[in-house]
Amino acid sequence: MTDKYQQVLDLFLQNTMEELGKFVRNISIDSLTAAANIIYDAQAHGGRIHITGVGKSAYVAGYIAALMSSTGTPTYFLNATEAVHGSCGQLLPGDVVICVSNSGETIEMKSAVLAIKNNDCNVIPVTGNSDSWLAKQGKVHLFAGIFNEGGPLNRAPRMSILAQSLVLQALSVVLQTEREVTAEQYVKWHPSGSLGQLLKNEK
């Protein structure tokens, strides 16, 4: 059985290198800049940033909300399913909502996006399909597409989740760079844990 598992693992890791290698080389700085400018403009007018997703993409959304908040762009997680059951109450006109969906066609996300736009918010779609319904709902689309998920059946989200995370991490880097976040500011936002202690010792 060990040989069988090793063969599957080798195929998975090879696929990971190939898929993510191609994906990273094609990340568009123009799209990232356009998305960042939408966020800057909203914040300049008092708008806030939110991020939402359905299923596995919701976990990516939660992580990115925390990452962006800790690097100078306060971001709130919006439960896509709950959005049509009252959670749109956290939105104000002029806010920006980053909407994450691999297919860009799920019924839950469509309902959430329609509710979000009905509350006069701007949408930044993040999908693996540039021709999807969701991809066409914003002024800029962040592509997070891959060909092979890398596991048995090529169905369970693996590479697509990594692609979503990578493109949104790239957006967070652009935003953090523009904000010129200092080590002192970062310590204020991250005072505990080994990272906070490390930064304190470096001061």
C-alpha atoms as an extended CHARMM CRD file, in Angstrom:
* protein
*
       203  EXT
         1         1  MET       CA              0.0000000000        0.0000000000        0.0000000000  PROA      1               0.0000000000
         2         2  THR       CA              2.8950000000        2.3660000000        0.6910000000  PROA      2               0.0000000000
         3         3  ASP       CA              3.9470000000        2.2830000000       -2.9720000000  PROA      3               0.0000000000
         4         4  LYS       CA              0.3860000000        3.0150000000       -4.0330000000  PROA      4               0.0000000000
         5         5  TYR       CA              0.1500000000        5.9990000000       -1.7080000000  PROA      5               0.0000000000
         6         6  GLN       CA              3.5580000000        7.2750000000       -2.8250000000  PROA      6               0.0000000000
         7         7  GLN       CA              2.4660000000        7.1420000000       -6.4580000000  PROA      7               0.0000000000
         8         8  VAL       CA             -0.7120000000        9.1000000000       -5.7090000000  PROA      8               0.0000000000
         9         9  LEU       CA              1.2360000000       11.6250000000       -3.6410000000  PROA      9               0.0000000000
        10        10  ASP       CA              3.8220000000       12.0990000000       -6.3920000000  PROA      10              0.0000000000
        11        11  LEU       CA              1.0740000000       12.7470000000       -8.9300000000  PROA      11              0.0000000000
        12        12  PHE       CA             -0.6330000000       15.2020000000       -6.5870000000  PROA      12              0.0000000000
        13        13  LEU       CA              2.5470000000       17.1600000000       -5.8910000000  PROA      13              0.0000000000
        14        14  GLN       CA              3.5180000000       17.1940000000       -9.5620000000  PROA      14              0.0000000000
        15        15  ASN       CA              0.0880000000       18.5210000000      -10.4440000000  PROA      15              0.0000000000
        16        16  THR       CA              0.3970000000       21.1520000000       -7.7210000000  PROA      16              0.0000000000
        17        17  MET       CA              3.6770000000       22.4570000000       -9.1100000000  PROA      17              0.0000000000
        18        18  GLU       CA              2.3550000000       22.5270000000      -12.6590000000  PROA      18              0.0000000000
        19        19  GLU       CA             -1.0430000000       24.0540000000      -11.9430000000  PROA      19              0.0000000000
        20        20  LEU       CA              0.0890000000       26.6900000000       -9.4660000000  PROA      20              0.0000000000
        21        21  GLY       CA              3.1740000000       27.4710000000      -11.5280000000  PROA      21              0.0000000000
        22        22  LYS       CA              1.0060000000       28.3040000000      -14.5440000000  PROA      22              0.0000000000
        23        23  PHE       CA             -1.4930000000       30.1630000000      -12.4030000000  PROA      23              0.0000000000
        24        24  VAL       CA              1.0640000000       32.3520000000      -10.6280000000  PROA      24              0.0000000000
        25        25  ARG       CA              2.7270000000       33.3140000000      -13.9140000000  PROA      25              0.0000000000
        26        26  ASN       CA             -0.6060000000       34.5640000000      -15.2420000000  PROA      26              0.0000000000
        27        27  ILE       CA             -1.7810000000       36.6430000000      -12.2710000000  PROA      27              0.0000000000
        28        28  SER       CA             -2.6750000000       40.0320000000      -13.7320000000  PROA      28              0.0000000000
        29        29  ILE       CA             -1.1870000000       43.1090000000      -12.0770000000  PROA      29              0.0000000000
        30        30  ASP       CA             -3.6750000000       45.2130000000      -14.0460000000  PROA      30              0.0000000000
        31        31  SER       CA             -6.6270000000       43.3990000000      -12.4750000000  PROA      31              0.0000000000
        32        32  LEU       CA             -5.0900000000       43.5950000000       -9.0000000000  PROA      32              0.0000000000
        33        33  THR       CA             -4.4460000000       47.3240000000       -9.4220000000  PROA      33              0.0000000000
        34        34  ALA       CA             -7.9980000000       47.9050000000      -10.6410000000  PROA      34              0.0000000000
        35        35  ALA       CA             -9.4190000000       45.9840000000       -7.6740000000  PROA      35              0.0000000000
        36        36  ALA       CA             -7.1910000000       47.9020000000       -5.2660000000  PROA      36              0.0000000000
        37        37  ASN       CA             -8.3310000000       51.2120000000       -6.7640000000  PROA      37              0.0000000000
        38        38  ILE       CA            -11.9920000000       50.2520000000       -6.2500000000  PROA      38              0.0000000000
        39        39  ILE       CA            -11.1790000000       49.5410000000       -2.6020000000  PROA      39              0.0000000000
        40        40  TYR       CA             -9.2060000000       52.7830000000       -2.1610000000  PROA      40              0.0000000000
        41        41  ASP       CA            -12.0340000000       54.8240000000       -3.6930000000  PROA      41              0.0000000000
        42        42  ALA       CA            -14.6560000000       53.1970000000       -1.4840000000  PROA      42              0.0000000000
        43        43  GLN       CA            -12.6230000000       53.7840000000        1.6730000000  PROA      43              0.0000000000
        44        44  ALA       CA            -11.9630000000       57.3900000000        0.6930000000  PROA      44              0.0000000000
        45        45  HSD       CA            -15.7380000000       57.8980000000        0.7390000000  PROA      45              0.0000000000
        46        46  GLY       CA            -16.3100000000       56.0550000000        4.0180000000  PROA      46              0.0000000000
        47        47  GLY       CA            -17.0320000000       52.6480000000        2.5150000000  PROA      47              0.0000000000
        48        48  ARG       CA            -15.9840000000       49.3620000000        4.1190000000  PROA      48              0.0000000000
        49        49  ILE       CA            -14.6790000000       46.1080000000        2.6620000000  PROA      49              0.0000000000
        50        50  HSD       CA            -16.3890000000       42.7220000000        3.0180000000  PROA      50              0.0000000000
        51        51  ILE       CA            -15.6680000000       39.2890000000        1.5840000000  PROA      51              0.0000000000
        52        52  THR       CA            -17.9810000000       36.3340000000        1.0390000000  PROA      52              0.0000000000
        53        53  GLY       CA            -17.9530000000       32.8090000000       -0.3370000000  PROA      53              0.0000000000
        54        54  VAL       CA            -19.9760000000       29.5880000000       -0.3650000000  PROA      54              0.0000000000
        55        55  GLY       CA            -18.7710000000       26.1730000000        0.7850000000  PROA      55              0.0000000000
        56        56  LYS       CA            -14.9840000000       25.7330000000        0.7190000000  PROA      56              0.0000000000
        57        57  SER       CA            -14.5970000000       29.2460000000       -0.7120000000  PROA      57              0.0000000000
        58        58  ALA       CA            -16.1390000000       30.6140000000        2.4860000000  PROA      58              0.0000000000
        59        59  TYR       CA            -13.1090000000       29.3420000000        4.4100000000  PROA      59              0.0000000000
        60        60  VAL       CA            -10.8550000000       31.2130000000        1.9950000000  PROA      60              0.0000000000
        61        61  ALA       CA            -12.9920000000       34.3170000000        2.5060000000  PROA      61              0.0000000000
        62        62  GLY       CA            -12.6660000000       34.0550000000        6.2930000000  PROA      62              0.0000000000
        63        63  TYR       CA             -8.8900000000       33.7150000000        6.0910000000  PROA      63              0.0000000000
        64        64  ILE       CA             -8.5100000000       36.6210000000        3.6670000000  PROA      64              0.0000000000
        65        65  ALA       CA            -10.7200000000       38.8360000000        5.8580000000  PROA      65              0.0000000000
        66        66  ALA       CA             -8.3500000000       38.1790000000        8.7540000000  PROA      66              0.0000000000
        67        67  LEU       CA             -5.2270000000       38.6180000000        6.6130000000  PROA      67              0.0000000000
        68        68  MET       CA             -6.3310000000       41.9020000000        5.0710000000  PROA      68              0.0000000000
        69        69  SER       CA             -7.4910000000       43.2570000000        8.4200000000  PROA      69              0.0000000000
        70        70  SER       CA             -4.0870000000       42.4890000000        9.9410000000  PROA      70              0.0000000000
        71        71  THR       CA             -2.2500000000       44.2540000000        7.1200000000  PROA      71              0.0000000000
        72        72  GLY       CA             -4.0310000000       47.5920000000        6.9630000000  PROA      72              0.0000000000
        73        73  THR       CA             -7.3220000000       46.9330000000        5.1580000000  PROA      73              0.0000000000
        74        74  PRO       CA            -10.1330000000       46.2200000000        7.6640000000  PROA      74              0.0000000000
        75        75  THR       CA            -12.2820000000       43.5330000000        6.0410000000  PROA      75              0.0000000000
        76        76  TYR       CA            -15.4530000000       41.8890000000        7.3100000000  PROA      76              0.0000000000
        77        77  PHE       CA            -16.6110000000       38.3620000000        6.5360000000  PROA      77              0.0000000000
        78        78  LEU       CA            -20.1260000000       38.1720000000        5.0960000000  PROA      78              0.0000000000
        79        79  ASN       CA            -21.9060000000       34.8190000000        5.2280000000  PROA      79              0.0000000000
        80        80  ALA       CA            -23.2280000000       34.3800000000        1.6890000000  PROA      80              0.0000000000
        81        81  THR       CA            -26.0970000000       32.1180000000        2.7200000000  PROA      81              0.0000000000
        82        82  GLU       CA            -27.1280000000       34.4260000000        5.5500000000  PROA      82              0.0000000000
        83        83  ALA       CA            -26.8280000000       37.4990000000        3.3120000000  PROA      83              0.0000000000
        84        84  VAL       CA            -30.3450000000       36.9480000000        2.0080000000  PROA      84              0.0000000000
        85        85  HSD       CA            -31.6370000000       36.3060000000        5.5350000000  PROA      85              0.0000000000
        86        86  GLY       CA            -30.6420000000       39.6060000000        7.1310000000  PROA      86              0.0000000000
        87        87  SER       CA            -26.8500000000       39.6980000000        7.1110000000  PROA      87              0.0000000000
        88        88  CYS       CA            -26.9260000000       42.3060000000        4.3540000000  PROA      88              0.0000000000
        89        89  GLY       CA            -27.6820000000       44.5710000000        7.2900000000  PROA      89              0.0000000000
        90        90  GLN       CA            -23.9160000000       44.7780000000        7.8310000000  PROA      90              0.0000000000
        91        91  LEU       CA            -23.5950000000       46.5290000000        4.4500000000  PROA      91              0.0000000000
        92        92  LEU       CA            -23.8260000000       50.2350000000        3.7650000000  PROA      92              0.0000000000
        93        93  PRO       CA            -24.1950000000       51.9350000000        0.3710000000  PROA      93              0.0000000000
        94        94  GLY       CA            -20.7690000000       52.3540000000       -1.1970000000  PROA      94              0.0000000000
        95        95  ASP       CA            -19.2060000000       49.3230000000        0.5150000000  PROA      95              0.0000000000
        96        96  VAL       CA            -17.2150000000       46.8030000000       -1.5300000000  PROA      96              0.0000000000
        97        97  VAL       CA            -17.8720000000       43.0550000000       -1.3340000000  PROA      97              0.0000000000
        98        98  ILE       CA            -15.2980000000       40.5940000000       -2.6910000000  PROA      98              0.0000000000
        99        99  CYS       CA            -17.2680000000       37.5370000000       -3.8570000000  PROA      99              0.0000000000
       100       100  VAL       CA            -15.3780000000       34.2260000000       -4.1250000000  PROA      100             0.0000000000
       101       101  SER       CA            -16.7210000000       31.2800000000       -6.1460000000  PROA      101             0.0000000000
       102       102  ASN       CA            -14.8670000000       28.7750000000       -8.3010000000  PROA      102             0.0000000000
       103       103  SER       CA            -17.6850000000       28.2440000000      -10.8060000000  PROA      103             0.0000000000
       104       104  GLY       CA            -19.2390000000       31.6820000000      -10.4530000000  PROA      104             0.0000000000
       105       105  GLU       CA            -22.5940000000       30.0190000000      -11.0690000000  PROA      105             0.0000000000
       106       106  THR       CA            -23.8410000000       28.7090000000       -7.7030000000  PROA      106             0.0000000000
       107       107  ILE       CA            -27.4100000000       29.5680000000       -6.8200000000  PROA      107             0.0000000000
       108       108  GLU       CA            -26.4570000000       30.7110000000       -3.3060000000  PROA      108             0.0000000000
       109       109  MET       CA            -23.8340000000       33.1410000000       -4.6070000000  PROA      109             0.0000000000
       110       110  LYS       CA            -26.1590000000       34.5240000000       -7.2620000000  PROA      110             0.0000000000
       111       111  SER       CA            -28.7930000000       35.2510000000       -4.6030000000  PROA      111             0.0000000000
       112       112  ALA       CA            -26.2050000000       36.8530000000       -2.3400000000  PROA      112             0.0000000000
       113       113  VAL       CA            -24.7580000000       39.0570000000       -5.1050000000  PROA      113             0.0000000000
       114       114  LEU       CA            -28.1830000000       40.2880000000       -6.1700000000  PROA      114             0.0000000000
       115       115  ALA       CA            -28.9140000000       41.2170000000       -2.5420000000  PROA      115             0.0000000000
       116       116  ILE       CA            -25.5050000000       42.8800000000       -2.1720000000  PROA      116             0.0000000000
       117       117  LYS       CA            -25.9970000000       44.9930000000       -5.2810000000  PROA      117             0.0000000000
       118       118  ASN       CA            -29.5420000000       45.8230000000       -4.1930000000  PROA      118             0.0000000000
       119       119  ASN       CA            -27.9380000000       47.3740000000       -1.1040000000  PROA      119             0.0000000000
       120       120  ASP       CA            -25.8950000000       49.6780000000       -3.3840000000  PROA      120             0.0000000000
       121       121  CYS       CA            -22.5600000000       47.9410000000       -2.8560000000  PROA      121             0.0000000000
       122       122  ASN       CA            -19.8190000000       47.2720000000       -5.4080000000  PROA      122             0.0000000000
       123       123  VAL       CA            -18.7920000000       43.7000000000       -6.1890000000  PROA      123             0.0000000000
       124       124  ILE       CA            -15.3050000000       42.3530000000       -6.9490000000  PROA      124             0.0000000000
       125       125  PRO       CA            -15.7650000000       38.8160000000       -8.3300000000  PROA      125             0.0000000000
       126       126  VAL       CA            -13.0880000000       36.1460000000       -7.8030000000  PROA      126             0.0000000000
       127       127  THR       CA            -13.8090000000       33.0860000000       -9.9330000000  PROA      127             0.0000000000
       128       128  GLY       CA            -12.1860000000       30.2990000000      -11.9130000000  PROA      128             0.0000000000
       129       129  ASN       CA            -14.3920000000       31.0380000000      -14.9180000000  PROA      129             0.0000000000
       130       130  SER       CA            -14.0320000000       34.3750000000      -16.6810000000  PROA      130             0.0000000000
       131       131  ASP       CA            -17.2530000000       33.7660000000      -18.6070000000  PROA      131             0.0000000000
       132       132  SER       CA            -19.3580000000       32.9790000000      -15.5410000000  PROA      132             0.0000000000
       133       133  TRP       CA            -22.3420000000       34.9440000000      -14.3010000000  PROA      133             0.0000000000
       134       134  LEU       CA            -20.4330000000       36.1750000000      -11.2540000000  PROA      134             0.0000000000
       135       135  ALA       CA            -17.3850000000       37.2810000000      -13.2500000000  PROA      135             0.0000000000
       136       136  LYS       CA            -19.6000000000       39.7630000000      -15.1020000000  PROA      136             0.0000000000
       137       137  GLN       CA            -21.0850000000       41.3560000000      -11.9780000000  PROA      137             0.0000000000
       138       138  GLY       CA            -18.1770000000       43.7080000000      -11.2090000000  PROA      138             0.0000000000
       139       139  LYS       CA            -16.0380000000       46.3180000000      -12.9100000000  PROA      139             0.0000000000
       140       140  VAL       CA            -13.0040000000       44.0670000000      -12.4740000000  PROA      140             0.0000000000
       141       141  HSD       CA            -12.6980000000       40.2880000000      -12.2640000000  PROA      141             0.0000000000
       142       142  LEU       CA             -9.9140000000       38.4720000000      -10.3930000000  PROA      142             0.0000000000
       143       143  PHE       CA             -9.2480000000       35.1700000000      -12.1380000000  PROA      143             0.0000000000
       144       144  ALA       CA             -8.5640000000       32.1430000000       -9.9110000000  PROA      144             0.0000000000
       145       145  GLY       CA             -8.8510000000       29.2980000000      -12.4020000000  PROA      145             0.0000000000
       146       146  ILE       CA             -7.0240000000       25.9920000000      -12.6890000000  PROA      146             0.0000000000
       147       147  PHE       CA             -7.4570000000       22.9310000000      -14.9250000000  PROA      147             0.0000000000
       148       148  ASN       CA             -6.8670000000       20.0110000000      -12.5750000000  PROA      148             0.0000000000
       149       149  GLU       CA             -7.8300000000       19.9040000000       -8.8960000000  PROA      149             0.0000000000
       150       150  GLY       CA             -5.1250000000       17.3110000000       -8.2670000000  PROA      150             0.0000000000
       151       151  GLY       CA             -7.0270000000       14.5290000000       -6.5380000000  PROA      151             0.0000000000
       152       152  PRO       CA             -9.0900000000       11.4360000000       -7.3170000000  PROA      152             0.0000000000
       153       153  LEU       CA            -12.0510000000       12.2550000000       -9.6060000000  PROA      153             0.0000000000
       154       154  ASN       CA            -10.7240000000       15.8020000000      -10.1770000000  PROA      154             0.0000000000
       155       155  ARG       CA            -13.7390000000       17.1600000000       -8.2970000000  PROA      155             0.0000000000
       156       156  ALA       CA            -12.9620000000       18.0490000000       -4.6710000000  PROA      156             0.0000000000
       157       157  PRO       CA            -11.6280000000       21.6260000000       -4.4160000000  PROA      157             0.0000000000
       158       158  ARG       CA             -7.8720000000       21.5340000000       -3.9160000000  PROA      158             0.0000000000
       159       159  MET       CA             -5.9620000000       23.5850000000       -6.4790000000  PROA      159             0.0000000000
       160       160  SER       CA             -8.8780000000       25.9860000000       -6.9960000000  PROA      160             0.0000000000
       161       161  ILE       CA             -8.8620000000       26.8280000000       -3.2840000000  PROA      161             0.0000000000
       162       162  LEU       CA             -5.1250000000       27.5190000000       -3.4350000000  PROA      162             0.0000000000
       163       163  ALA       CA             -5.6170000000       29.6900000000       -6.5290000000  PROA      163             0.0000000000
       164       164  GLN       CA             -8.3050000000       31.7570000000       -4.7880000000  PROA      164             0.0000000000
       165       165  SER       CA             -6.0920000000       32.1870000000       -1.7580000000  PROA      165             0.0000000000
       166       166  LEU       CA             -3.0440000000       33.1630000000       -3.8370000000  PROA      166             0.0000000000
       167       167  VAL       CA             -4.7310000000       35.8240000000       -5.9330000000  PROA      167             0.0000000000
       168       168  LEU       CA             -6.3230000000       37.3680000000       -2.8450000000  PROA      168             0.0000000000
       169       169  GLN       CA             -3.0370000000       37.2180000000       -0.9530000000  PROA      169             0.0000000000
       170       170  ALA       CA             -1.5230000000       39.0660000000       -3.9180000000  PROA      170             0.0000000000
       171       171  LEU       CA             -4.2440000000       41.7090000000       -3.5830000000  PROA      171             0.0000000000
       172       172  SER       CA             -3.4470000000       42.0190000000        0.1220000000  PROA      172             0.0000000000
       173       173  VAL       CA              0.2250000000       42.6130000000       -0.7250000000  PROA      173             0.0000000000
       174       174  VAL       CA             -0.7130000000       45.4120000000       -3.1290000000  PROA      174             0.0000000000
       175       175  LEU       CA             -2.9820000000       47.0090000000       -0.5310000000  PROA      175             0.0000000000
       176       176  GLN       CA             -0.4270000000       46.6970000000        2.2810000000  PROA      176             0.0000000000
       177       177  THR       CA              2.3000000000       48.2180000000        0.1030000000  PROA      177             0.0000000000
       178       178  GLU       CA              0.1460000000       51.2250000000       -0.7400000000  PROA      178             0.0000000000
       179       179  ARG       CA             -0.7110000000       51.7390000000        2.9270000000  PROA      179             0.0000000000
       180       180  GLU       CA              2.9970000000       51.6150000000        3.8430000000  PROA      180             0.0000000000
       181       181  VAL       CA              2.2420000000       49.6160000000        6.9870000000  PROA      181             0.0000000000
       182       182  THR       CA              5.0810000000       49.9240000000        9.5100000000  PROA      182             0.0000000000
       183       183  ALA       CA              6.3110000000       47.2840000000       11.9570000000  PROA      183             0.0000000000
       184       184  GLU       CA              4.9750000000       49.4530000000       14.8050000000  PROA      184             0.0000000000
       185       185  GLN       CA              1.4790000000       49.4700000000       13.3000000000  PROA      185             0.0000000000
       186       186  TYR       CA              1.5960000000       45.7370000000       12.7040000000  PROA      186             0.0000000000
       187       187  VAL       CA              2.5310000000       45.0750000000       16.3370000000  PROA      187             0.0000000000
       188       188  LYS       CA             -0.5120000000       47.0910000000       17.4640000000  PROA      188             0.0000000000
       189       189  TRP       CA             -2.7280000000       44.8620000000       15.3420000000  PROA      189             0.0000000000
       190       190  HSD       CA             -0.8710000000       41.6520000000       16.2500000000  PROA      190             0.0000000000
       191       191  PRO       CA              0.4300000000       42.0980000000       19.8240000000  PROA      191             0.0000000000
       192       192  SER       CA              0.2300000000       38.4590000000       20.9180000000  PROA      192             0.0000000000
       193       193  GLY       CA              1.7540000000       35.2000000000       19.8260000000  PROA      193             0.0000000000
       194       194  SER       CA              5.2530000000       34.4520000000       18.5940000000  PROA      194             0.0000000000
       195       195  LEU       CA              4.9330000000       36.8180000000       15.6250000000  PROA      195             0.0000000000
       196       196  GLY       CA              3.9490000000       39.7650000000       17.7860000000  PROA      196             0.0000000000
       197       197  GLN       CA              6.7770000000       38.9920000000       20.2200000000  PROA      197             0.0000000000
       198       198  LEU       CA              9.2860000000       38.7130000000       17.3790000000  PROA      198             0.0000000000
       199       199  LEU       CA              8.3360000000       42.1020000000       16.0090000000  PROA      199             0.0000000000
       200       200  LYS       CA              8.5180000000       43.6660000000       19.4900000000  PROA      200             0.0000000000
       201       201  ASN       CA             12.0500000000       42.3040000000       19.9240000000  PROA      201             0.0000000000
       202       202  GLU       CA             13.0750000000       43.7530000000       16.5650000000  PROA      202             0.0000000000
       203       203  LYS       CA             12.0140000000       47.2670000000       17.5700000000  PROA      203             0.0000000000
